[in-house]
Structures are given as structure tokens and as C-alpha cells.
Amino acid sequence: MVIFNLQEVLPLQKIIVLNQELKIQFPNAIAVTIKREDLIHPVVSGNKFRKLKYNLLQAKAENKKTLLTFGGAFSNHIAAVSYAAQNQGFRSIGVIRGDELREKIESNPTLQFAQECGMQLEFVSREDYRLKQEPSFVDKLQQQFGDFYLVPEGGTNELAIKGCQEILTQEDSVFNYICCAVGTGGTISGIINSALPHQKVLGFPALKGDFLQDEIRIFVQNENWEVINDYHFGGYGKVNEVLIDFINQFYADTKIPLDPVYTGKMVFGVIDLIQKNYFPAHSNILLIHTGGLQGIYGMNVKLKNKQLPIITIDV
């Protein structure tokens, strides 16, 4: 158990990040523990705090008054940036993928929350959104909104990875496998950089495709990692009744809430791999809970609209 004093970045109470061992009897004497990064903060939780920590400090050092970032309809990153910006006295702008969402703010819990935190929402077409890394597109945004500190989509940059390198602590040296969900690749890159030689890092992408390995290699030198692409459930934000039932049953058994976009898929994947004898006997596995629980509200809206079972977790 490690106590963090986060006052220098966000005026939060001292946070206890708990390593919680699952009281589940796995085959082959395998032990599984979850690092509860979701407990850092109800909104700026898990990897979102880690990624924003040094970016907020840098924005202050550069005397920036505005944060601008990018995200989709139910983005944990958008919610986190909007809250952190308001909390720290920044103006915030969120460039949102999908101009049709302009008329759907009231029915979207994430966008509604961001707007209530003072974030100015700028909706763009999906075609324009793909240009978000082009200098000409960023120049247009600067002309429109003035000077700002740019936080990339998902928060991933070198400062974010520096923050994510602080996830693992000395007490985590007892584990020989470290597992986490993968979105833009920043969190797993930080974990890879700080993992010890005897540890293997496994990433479980929430997106389809093999491109993430190239993204991760930009930021890491170590080779003790692997990306497992079998548990995305159809792609980003895609779920089915099997995953929802798993998340609900896992919560009933452990009282640990999982989000359906990232951590839920990762935990499902790890337990499935245990059953398939992927891990050697007596493996000691650490799962990183990256937070993102606010996404449950938006997912339940989608599930209700499709007349599917919802996630029955109190968050």
C-alpha cells in the first residue's frame, strides 16, 4: 500500500493506491492482484491522473491559461481534462469527434459533465477529426481559440509517459506479469519503461488492429512486453452481453467495479488466458485498474437504447 500526496498538482486528499488480491482460486496456483488506480479520484482517476500530472505542471510553467484536447462521445480523457482544468484555474476546450453530437449533449453524460465543468465543446466531423495531428489543423484551432496548451488525444505524450512510469512501485517487484488495457499506448509505455527485467508486461488493446505496437515502440526501449489483440470485443466502445455479464458478476464476487471500454476487457482477457494455461504455474499477476468508471453511465445509455442488459455497478 502506497500513500501519495497529490497536493502539488490537484488539491486532493492523500490517496491510498491499494494492491487488492483477488480471493479467487485460480488453477495452477496462480495469484492475481489488482492495483486500484481507480481510487485516486472519482473523475481524474487511474491513468488520467498519471497522464495529466506533468502536463498540468508544464502548462503552468509555460504560463498557459487554456488547455485544448481531443476526444470522442464518452471519452474518459475529456471528462478528466474538463474537471482538472476547472480545478486548476484553466480554461478548457474539447474538440469532439462527430459534429452530430452537437445536438445530443443533454443525452450524453460525459459531454454534459464536461460542459458543466466549463469546457467549451467544439464539434468537428469525423473527417476533420482525423487531421488533429496535422500542423495546419492545429494552426486553425489557434487562430480560432488563441494560445493554448495542447494535450493530445488520450493524453499520451512524453510527459504522460513520465507520469505513468510512477504507477509501479517497489512493492510491485514481487509480480512477474503486469497487465493493463491499452488505448493510445501511453500507459503501457510508462509501465514497460519502469518494469523490472524479470517482469513481462501484457497489453490488452480496446481497439482493433495491430498499429498500437508501432505507437508503443516510439516511447520504449525494453522488449519485455507483448500486445494481445484477442479481447477488444469488436473494437473501441464495442461490448456484448458476455462482457456485460462478466463485469456484473466480477463486481458481485469482488466488489471491484470495471469499466466496459478498457479494464473490463483486460480483466476478462487475463482470466480467460489463465483458463487456457497461457501463464506458467505459480505466476503472480498484477492487473492495473486504469479507472474510467465514468464511462459506465454513457455505456448504459447505449445499452438501454438497444434494449440490452446494463452494467449494474454503483460508482
Salt bridges, closest charged atoms under 4 A:
GLU8 OE2 - LYS53 NZ 3.84
GLU37 OE1 - ARG50 NE 2.77
ASP38 OD2 - ARG36 NH2 2.84
ASP38 OD1 - HIS289 ND1 3.77
GLU100 OE2 - ARG126 NH1 2.79
ASP147 OD1 - LYS64 NZ 2.96
GLU153 OE2 - ARG97 NH1 3.66
GLU153 OE1 - LYS132 NZ 3.37
GLU166 OE1 - LYS53 NZ 3.16
ASP172 OD2 - LYS35 NZ 3.04
ASP214 OD1 - ARG217 NH1 3.58
GLU226 OE1 - LYS200 NZ 2.97
ASP272 OD2 - LYS276 NZ 2.89
